[in-house]
């Protein structure tokens, strides 16, 4: 039984790293393309191959971290891009900030 604790921690850490990588892919795709429909964004990052619910979770976390924002027409845009002129340049959340989101 003692050996199972390390495995769970490692598996959890790997899942968190994958989520961070997926959030980065979404952020990069939005910065490259600008406002994009959800379907086009999912296709651009290959979200269907990530597994059940993973694209949805990564997109939700991207919004929560203020790295993406949903638009009224169902599209998504980068938070610091042209769709939000009032944003402060150079204000994206760092990976250290993302780590704190899971500690709440």
C-alpha beads as a LAMMPS data file, in Angstrom:
LAMMPS data file: protein, C-alpha beads

104 atoms
103 bonds

1 atom types
1 bond types

-500.0 500.0 xlo xhi
-500.0 500.0 ylo yhi
-500.0 500.0 zlo zhi

Masses

1 110.0

Atoms # bond

1 1 1 0.000 0.000 0.000
2 1 1 2.824 2.430 0.718
3 1 1 3.869 2.497 -2.943
4 1 1 0.513 3.796 -4.190
5 1 1 0.820 7.290 -2.676
6 1 1 3.721 8.256 -4.918
7 1 1 1.961 6.980 -8.015
8 1 1 -1.135 9.079 -7.347
9 1 1 0.965 12.196 -6.789
10 1 1 2.945 11.625 -9.960
11 1 1 -0.199 10.940 -11.985
12 1 1 -1.839 14.074 -10.617
13 1 1 1.236 16.171 -11.403
14 1 1 1.348 14.814 -14.940
15 1 1 -2.341 15.634 -15.445
16 1 1 -1.777 19.194 -14.208
17 1 1 1.177 19.588 -16.583
18 1 1 -0.957 18.358 -19.497
19 1 1 -3.651 20.885 -18.564
20 1 1 -1.086 23.685 -18.461
21 1 1 0.221 22.603 -21.887
22 1 1 -3.314 22.557 -23.307
23 1 1 -4.006 26.031 -21.908
24 1 1 -0.792 27.243 -23.553
25 1 1 -1.906 25.755 -26.891
26 1 1 -5.270 27.510 -26.655
27 1 1 -3.637 30.803 -25.699
28 1 1 -1.145 30.584 -28.564
29 1 1 -3.836 29.668 -31.107
30 1 1 -5.990 32.638 -30.052
31 1 1 -3.040 35.019 -30.179
32 1 1 -2.191 33.794 -33.683
33 1 1 -5.717 33.775 -35.102
34 1 1 -7.559 36.385 -33.059
35 1 1 -11.272 35.891 -32.375
36 1 1 -12.163 32.316 -33.293
37 1 1 -15.220 30.113 -33.020
38 1 1 -15.084 27.341 -30.446
39 1 1 -15.141 24.678 -33.167
40 1 1 -12.338 26.317 -35.135
41 1 1 -10.284 26.698 -31.961
42 1 1 -10.801 23.057 -31.043
43 1 1 -9.713 22.053 -34.530
44 1 1 -6.668 24.366 -34.482
45 1 1 -5.283 22.838 -31.278
46 1 1 -6.384 19.258 -31.977
47 1 1 -8.652 19.310 -28.934
48 1 1 -10.706 16.298 -30.040
49 1 1 -7.648 14.095 -29.626
50 1 1 -7.029 15.242 -26.037
51 1 1 -9.694 12.996 -24.559
52 1 1 -13.235 13.391 -23.236
53 1 1 -13.895 16.801 -21.687
54 1 1 -10.260 17.919 -21.771
55 1 1 -10.674 20.655 -24.397
56 1 1 -13.709 22.003 -22.542
57 1 1 -11.785 22.029 -19.239
58 1 1 -8.709 23.689 -20.765
59 1 1 -10.875 26.348 -22.427
60 1 1 -12.729 26.997 -19.157
61 1 1 -9.411 27.308 -17.281
62 1 1 -8.065 29.623 -19.999
63 1 1 -11.006 31.925 -19.342
64 1 1 -10.631 31.631 -15.570
65 1 1 -6.972 32.583 -15.832
66 1 1 -7.892 35.570 -18.040
67 1 1 -5.931 34.191 -20.961
68 1 1 -9.016 33.879 -23.174
69 1 1 -12.423 35.468 -23.145
70 1 1 -15.725 34.403 -24.602
71 1 1 -17.444 36.781 -26.957
72 1 1 -21.221 37.304 -27.232
73 1 1 -21.360 35.409 -30.547
74 1 1 -19.938 32.217 -29.031
75 1 1 -16.401 32.854 -30.244
76 1 1 -13.279 33.222 -28.121
77 1 1 -10.550 35.851 -28.238
78 1 1 -7.203 36.352 -26.540
79 1 1 -7.574 38.430 -23.372
80 1 1 -4.645 40.661 -24.249
81 1 1 -5.403 40.879 -27.965
82 1 1 -7.274 43.368 -30.118
83 1 1 -10.627 42.183 -28.786
84 1 1 -9.814 43.831 -25.455
85 1 1 -8.204 47.259 -25.966
86 1 1 -8.309 48.100 -22.237
87 1 1 -5.939 45.286 -21.221
88 1 1 -2.526 46.027 -19.830
89 1 1 0.316 44.851 -22.088
90 1 1 2.583 42.220 -20.612
91 1 1 -0.011 41.218 -18.013
92 1 1 -0.559 37.510 -18.757
93 1 1 -0.675 35.122 -15.826
94 1 1 2.595 33.336 -15.193
95 1 1 2.934 29.601 -14.713
96 1 1 3.510 30.254 -11.007
97 1 1 0.129 31.971 -10.836
98 1 1 -1.486 28.974 -12.542
99 1 1 -0.014 26.699 -9.892
100 1 1 -1.714 28.744 -7.179
101 1 1 -5.163 28.335 -8.788
102 1 1 -5.200 24.667 -7.807
103 1 1 -4.224 25.288 -4.204
104 1 1 -7.464 27.046 -3.299

Bonds

1 1 1 2
2 1 2 3
3 1 3 4
4 1 4 5
5 1 5 6
6 1 6 7
7 1 7 8
8 1 8 9
9 1 9 10
10 1 10 11
11 1 11 12
12 1 12 13
13 1 13 14
14 1 14 15
15 1 15 16
16 1 16 17
17 1 17 18
18 1 18 19
19 1 19 20
20 1 20 21
21 1 21 22
22 1 22 23
23 1 23 24
24 1 24 25
25 1 25 26
26 1 26 27
27 1 27 28
28 1 28 29
29 1 29 30
30 1 30 31
31 1 31 32
32 1 32 33
33 1 33 34
34 1 34 35
35 1 35 36
36 1 36 37
37 1 37 38
38 1 38 39
39 1 39 40
40 1 40 41
41 1 41 42
42 1 42 43
43 1 43 44
44 1 44 45
45 1 45 46
46 1 46 47
47 1 47 48
48 1 48 49
49 1 49 50
50 1 50 51
51 1 51 52
52 1 52 53
53 1 53 54
54 1 54 55
55 1 55 56
56 1 56 57
57 1 57 58
58 1 58 59
59 1 59 60
60 1 60 61
61 1 61 62
62 1 62 63
63 1 63 64
64 1 64 65
65 1 65 66
66 1 66 67
67 1 67 68
68 1 68 69
69 1 69 70
70 1 70 71
71 1 71 72
72 1 72 73
73 1 73 74
74 1 74 75
75 1 75 76
76 1 76 77
77 1 77 78
78 1 78 79
79 1 79 80
80 1 80 81
81 1 81 82
82 1 82 83
83 1 83 84
84 1 84 85
85 1 85 86
86 1 86 87
87 1 87 88
88 1 88 89
89 1 89 90
90 1 90 91
91 1 91 92
92 1 92 93
93 1 93 94
94 1 94 95
95 1 95 96
96 1 96 97
97 1 97 98
98 1 98 99
99 1 99 100
100 1 100 101
101 1 101 102
102 1 102 103
103 1 103 104
